[in-house]
Each structure stands twice: as C-alpha cells, then as structure tokens.
C-alpha cells in the first residue's frame, strides 16, 4: 500500500511538472482534509498580517481581510473545532499558542530573508486580489505548501490521492493552476 501511495505521489508530481493546467478546478480544496484547509488559511492569514507590517503591505492586507472575511471566519471556526477535538478543555490555550507560533515563524522567515518573504507575500496578494474570481482556498493551500513543511506533506498526500495537479520545486509552488513564487 505504501509503495502504491508513494508511486502515485511521484507520478502526480512528475506529471504536474510538465503542465500546471489545474486538472480539476477545485481539486485540492475538495480533497484536502478540513483541518488542513483551516490550517492553510490561518497560515496564509498570519503571513499576510506580518507582511502588512514588515513589507509595507497594509493596503493589500486590508483589502484581503475585507474581501475574504466570510471564508477567514468560516475557517477560523473550523480551526477552533479541530483544536477542540485535539485538546478538549485546553483548546483555547493551544490555538492561541499555535497562532502565536505562526506569527513568530513568519517574523523569523522575514528576518532571515526579507526579499523572499516579502516576495512570497506579494505573490500571494497578487493571486488573491487581482482576479475577481480568485479562490482563497486554492491560494492558501499553494502558499502553505511553500512555507510549511508539515502542511506541504499533508497537501501533497491529498493531491496524490485526489489526482490533483501540484508542483513544488525550488522557490515555486503551483497547485490547481495557482502559482506562488518566492
């Protein structure tokens, strides 16, 4: 079974490396586990908040927060439910620690390589705000693959099992036709 899953993953990534066509329009946001989607949206939101302050992207962040408020709130609720299922009575403390860790991790990545961090944030803001039909879920999944090794693993496994189009190479990640650069 493991060999089969690994073969599927390799085949999916290999095939995707030749074309970023988006085999299914909403593939990843359909096959990704609910908690992975919620974690990805929160990762994107945290990075965009840090970029607002550290990369002078306040206007873009405000536009993002207003445009995607319903989705951000929905995924915030899903994240709370997920943490409640994991941590019970300690869910509030654990989610607060998690969100703080996300912000700290974003700040460290910014401090280590401002150009890469701000470039990734600018790329995400472009994908989020320039297309009136942009999908926050696809963008959050692609962005999270670029910045979070644990989420990248979850997303690639979901992509392999669902036949989604995903590439993660160097400073570029493309998922379902959404490309996020460094």
Protein Blocks (a to p, Z undefined) as FASTA:
>chain_A
ZZmmmmmmmmmmmmmmmocghlalklmmmmpcfklmmmmmmmmmmmmmmmmmmnopmmmm
mmmmmmmmmmmmmmmmmmmmmmmmmnommmmmmmmmmmmmmmmmmmmmmmmommlmmmmm
mmmmmmmmmpmkbcfklmmmmmmmmmmmklmmmmmmmmmmnopacddehjbcceehiacd
ZZ
